[in-house]
Every structure is written in C-alpha cells, then in structure tokens.
Amino acid sequence: MDRIAGIINLDHEQDLLEELTYFRCGAAVPFAGRYRLIDFTISNMTNSRIESIAVFARRKYRSLMDHLEQGKAWDLDRKRGGLFILPPDWNDPTDISRGDLQHFHNNIDFINRTYADYVVVSGSQNICNIDYREVVESHKQSGADVTVVYKKVKELYPEYNLSHKLTLDDSNRVMAIHNDQQGTNVYMDMYILSKDYLHYLVENCIAHGCSHLFLDGIKGRLPDINIHAYEYKGNHSLVNSVESYFRNSKELLNEQNHDELFKEESPIYTKVKNEPPSKYMASSNVNNTLVANGCIINGEVEDSILFRGVRVGKGAVIKNSIIMQRCDIEENAVLENVILDKDCSISPGRTLIGAPEKPFVVAKRKKM
C-alpha cells in the first residue's frame, strides 16, 4: 500500500472572517457546533491512513496550537510520524526562499524523513469528507506529475470569486487554471504529488526566485507539466468570509447535508471536552437546531446552532443564529441573524438583529 504524508498549508489563507479572525487564524474558527475548520482537513488525512501531518502556520496560531495540542484527538500522538505544528523559524542566513516556499524549504526535513511515497498538500477552508487514497490511485493511473482536486459546483456563490477554476479536456487533464468567475470547476486547494517531485519543485522554484509553490511551481508551469484533475463529488463548502461561514453552517441544519459530511464510516474528530448532556428546561422550545453538549436552555431557539456550554435564559428568543462556546443569553434577550463568538454575554432584554445575507457578528468575550 502506498504511504502518504500530509501538509496543511495555512500560509496563503487570508483571514477574511472579520471578527471571527481577530484573535485566531481562519483554520481555528469554530464550525458546526463543536469543531474547528482544520478538524475536517486533519480527519480526512487520518481517515486516509496518513500518519505524518505537518501544519504550516505563519500568524495568529496560538489558538490553533491550543486546539491541536499533540494531535491526540486524531490518534497522532505517536512515536513515529504524528502531528507537527511548524510556525515560522527562519534561522538559515543563506536562505533565499520567499512566501510559502519558506515553509517548504525550512521544513524540508519533514518531507525527507517521512517514509511516504506521496504528499497531499491542502488548505483548511474547503470543508468536505474525502478519501485521499482514492485521489492517489487516480493520480497513479493518470501518470500525471501533479493531481489537483476540484468540485463541479451548481451555483456560483460569492466565495467562489476568489477561487481558482479549472479548464479540463475529456481525460480530465488540466488545460488552464484561471480566475474566471463563471467557471464551475472550482479548485479545492488540494493537490497530490510524489515526494521526490515535491522536493524537485521546491528547489527549482526557490532557484528561480519564486514565492508560491502552487501558483509558481504548478499553475505557472502549464502546459509544460502534466496536471490531472480529480473530481470530488461529496458534500462541499468553501468558508472564506462571514457570509459563506453563516450560510454553510446553516446548510448543516438540513439532515441530508449533515449526514453527507459527517459519515459514520469516516468520522470527523475534534478535541474532546467532557461536558454533561444539554438540559432542556420546561420553558424551552427548540426547533431545527444543532445543540452541542453542556447547554442549558430555558428560552426559544429556532433554526440555529448552539456550541458547547451555551446558556439561554427564560423568555430569550434565538432565531437563525450561531452561538459559540460558553455564551450567556440572559432573560428576554432577542437574537436574530446573529453570530456570537466565544464567551459573549447578552444582557437581559437586549435585542440584536442582523440581515439574513449579512449577519450581525459579535467578537469573542464581548458583553452587550
């Protein structure tokens, strides 16, 4: 069986989630009631039997490190392989690398020391449940230098404007990588290649003064290299803005969408927190809502997502909102189209209403 190593490259991901990324990088943003965005990427890798995973982080990574710890939640706290969080550590005075190539160059030992035949490089903003072993098999059969993963989307939401799109021939060979806003073959910021070819691309890009491995080493070399495309057909969402975060979170209230993402045979793992089951008091009324453990609900909650440890006071009304960990909603407060970050407190009788297409966002630890 082919061995695979994983690299989660956060270097080029922009923190565009406004208040949600004031104190953390995008990969550490809470999602779906109890997870972080990066949980999906790591779980996909561990479910694909990837035992060595590196995380390239450049900024605002304290929250990320606190969440990942030694990788125990994903069975990555092991003697061989495991999870490696690799923040910037540029100590070589002769190093001429730039951009995300700095990470690849300064952590080349991670690549060289793995026993992997292939390397998966992925970001954290594309939420899906994918088996990378199938991608490797497709890559081998194609004989390509690089295989990229894409999703053929039916509706072009605004978040796709920032994504690269693919033009393909009949055999799924990539003929062009572009930013055409009308393109429907959306590149999912994932690619796979052999370990030896990755090493060659890194050294070659640095030697030619490049700064971005994918843009310069792969996209910039079309049509000189053979790039194959693998179509992912499962549940997918791209989270790169507050609006996309809100809409894609709410999509999980649809049972079919939820079950397609959270598959029994390939579960999504996260940091374990031991909390009691949620309590629904006599005065509570909860409909079409995801509720994590540890909540105490006395009020009305509808079409919403409650993270762990949320308290909802008597007479409070929450509609079409996302309430993160340990928020306290006092009596008779009204929240509609709102995102509350962690540890927020809403005063008795306070009303906060946003627009369905532009939710009202409250940064963590705010009192209102």
N, C-alpha and C positions, 0 to 999 in steps of 0.2 A: 504494500500500500504506500502511495506517495505521502511524504511528510510535508506539512505546510507550516510556515511561520506567519505571524500576523503583525502588521504595523498599522496603528491607528494614528493617522497624521492630522493633528489639530492645528498645525502651524498656519495654514492659509484660511482657516474658517473665521469669518468675521462675526463679531458679537453684535448682531443686529436685533436682539430681542429686548432692547431698551432697558426698562427697569429690571427685567429678569436676569440681565447680564451685567448689572452694575457691580456685583460682588463675586461673580463667578464666570468662568468661560461657558460657552454655549453647550459643551458636552456634559456639563454638570447640572443643567437645568432640569428640575423635576418634571416628570411626564407620566400620565396615565395612572395617577393615584398613589403610586409607591415606587416608581422607577426614576432613573435619570436617563437622558438621551443616550449616553455612552453604554448603558446596560445592554441595549439591543445589539450594538456592534460587537461587544465582548461576548455576549451569549451566542450570537451567530458563529463566532470563531470557535468557542469551546464546544458547541454542539457539532461543529465540523471536525472535531478531534484535533484542533490546533492547541498545542501545549505551550508555545512560546509566543508571547504577545508583548510588543513594545508600544508605549504611548508617547508620541512626540508632542509636548506641550511647551508653549512659549510664554503665555501670560495668564494671569488670574487662575492659577491651577491649585491654590490651597484647598478650596472646596472639593476639587476633583480628587486630590490625594487623600483627603479625609474620607471620602466616599469609597474609593477603591481599596485603600489600605494595602494589604499584601495579596489581594486577589482571592481571599478565602471563599467569598460568595460564589465564585466561578470555578472553584477547585484548582486555583492557580498558585496556591501557596505550597509549592513543591520544591524538592531538592534539584531536580533537573527541569530546565525550562521555567515556566511561570510567568508572572506579570512584571514588567519592567516599566516604571514611570520615569521618563527621561526628559527632564526640563533642560533648559539651556545650560551648557557647561563648556564654554569655548576656551580651552587652555592652550591650544596649539598656536604659537605665534606665527607659524608659517602657513596657517590655514587661509586659503583664499576663497573658500566657499561662501555663498550668499543665500538668503532666503531659506526655503525649507531644505535645500541641499546641505545647509549647515547641520541639520539633524542627521541626515543620512550619512554625511561624511564623518561627523564626530562620534556617531554611534555605529560605525561600520563593523565594530567588533560584535555587536549583537547579531548582525546578519551573518558574519563569517563563522561564528561559533555555534549557530544552530545546525541541527542535522537535517534541516529542511531541504527539500528539492525545489519547492516553490514558495513564493511570498505573496500574501494578499495585502494590499495597501488600501485602506479605507478611511473615510472621514466618519463623522458621528451624526450628521444632520439628516441622513436618509434612513428612515425608520422602516424596517422590514424584518422578515424571518426567512433567511436564505441559507442554503446548504452550500458552502464553498467547495465541497468535494465534487459537486456536480459541475461547478464552474471550472475546476481543474481538469476534469475529464473532458469537457468541451474544449478547453484550451489545448490539451494534448492532441485531440482528434483533428483540430484545425491546423496544427503545425505552425501557429502564429508566434510572433515574438512576444506580443502582449495581448491579453484578453481584457476588455472593459465590460462592465455590467451596465445595462440600461433598462429603463422601464418605458414601455409604449403607453403614454397617457391618453385618456379620452378627453379630458378637459384641461385646458391650459390655465391653471391658477397663477396669480401674480408671482408667487415664489419661484416659479419655473423661469421667470425672466432672467434670473441670474445664473441659471444652469447652462452647461454646455449641452448641445444637441448633437446627434449623430446622423450622418447620411450613410446608408448601407447599400451594398449590392445584394444580389439574390442569394449569395452564400454567407451573408452576414459579415462580410469583410467591411471594415470601416473605410469609407472613401473620403470623408470630411468630418471634422469636429469644429463646430461653429456656435454662435450665439443667436441664431435665428429664432425670434420669439414665436414664430409659427411652427417650429419643429416639434414633433411629438415623441421622438425617440430621445428621452431625457437620460443623460449620463448620470449615474448614481454615485459618482465619486468613489468608485471601487474598481480596482484593476488587479490582475494577477499576472505574474511572470516568473521565470526561473530565477533562482538565487544568483546564479552566475551572470545572467543577463542584467539583473538589477545592479549588481556590482559594476558591470561594464558601463551601464547608463550613468550611474552616479559619477564615476571617474571621468567619463567623457564630457558630461555636462559641466563639471567644475573646470575642466581643462579649457573649455570654450567660453568661460565667463558667464554661464547661465545661472539662474537663481531659483527656478521652479522645475522640479523633476517631471511632473506631468505635462505642464504647458510647453516646456522647452525640450525635454527629452523624449516625449511621446507625441503629443499633438504637433509640435514643431517639426517633427521628422516625417510626417506624412508627405508623400506616399512611399518614402524610402524604406519604411519598416512595415511588416505585416501585422496589422491590428485587427483582431477578431472581436466580435460583439456577442455577448451572452444576454439573452432576454430574460429578465426576471418577471414572472407572471403573477406573483402573490400580492398580498396587501402591501401598499407602499404609501408613505407620506414623506414630504420634504418639509423640515422645520427650520426656517431661516429668517423668520420675522414673527412679531407678536400676532399678526393676523393669521399666519399659517399655523402657529402653535395653537391658537384658540380653536380654529376650525378643525384641525386634525385631531385635537384632543376630543372635541365634541363628537367626531365621527365614531369614536370608540363606544359611544352610547348605543350604537347600532350593534345588535348581538352578532350578526354575521361578520361585520368588520372586526369586532373584538376577537372572535374565535379564529379568524384567519390570521391574525397577528400573534395571538397567544395560543400556540398549538401545544397540545398535550405531549406530542412526540418530540418536540423541540422547544422546551420551556424557556422563558426569559427570566434570568436570575438577577437578583439585586442584593444589596447589603441587608442582612437580616436584622430586624429590630423586634424584640419580644414585647408585644403590647397586647392587652386584653381585647376581646371582640368588641365591636361597636355596640352602643346602647341606644335603643330607640324608645324614648320615654312616651308616656301616654298621650302627651300633647303633640307628638311629632307626626308629620305627614310627608313621606318621602316617595317620589315617583321618578322613574327613568334616570337614576343617578348611580354613579360608581362611588362606593363608600369604602375607604380603607379601614383597617382595624384601629381601635383606640379612640374612635369618635364618640361623642355624647350629643345626641340630637333631641332637642325639645321643640324645635320650630318646624317650618315648612321648607322642604328642599325639592327642587324640580329641575330636570334636565341639566344636571351639574355634576362636578367631580369633586369629591372631598378626599383630601390626603389624610395621612395618619394624624390622630390626636386632635382633630378639629372639634371645637365646642360650639354648638348652635343653641342660643338662648330661646326661652319661651316667647312665642309671638314673632320671632325673627323669620324673615322670608328671603330665601336664596333661589334665584332663577337664572338658568343659563350662565352659570359662573363656574370658575375653577378656584378652589380654596386649598391652599397648600398647607404643609405640616404645622400643627400646633397653633393655628389661628383661632381667635376667640371672637365669636359674633354674639354680641350682647342682645338682651331682650329688645324685641320690636324693631331691630335694625332691618333694613331692606337693601338687598344687593341684587342687581340685575345686569347681566353682561359685564361682569367684573372678574379680574384675575387678582387674587391676593397672594403675594409671595409669603414665605415662611414667617411665622411668629408675629403676624399682624393682629391688631386688636381694633375692633369696630365698636364704638360707643353705643349705649342704648339709644334707640330711636333714630340712629343715623341712617341716611339714605344715600346710596351710591348707585348711579345708573349710567352705563355706557351704551354705545351703539352695538348692535349685533355684528356689524362689519368692522368695528373699531372698539374693542373692549376697554374699559377703564382699568388701568394697571396700577397697583399699589406695591411699592418696593418693600423688601423684607424689613421686619421689625418696626413698621410704621404704626402709629396709633392715630385713629381718626374718629 
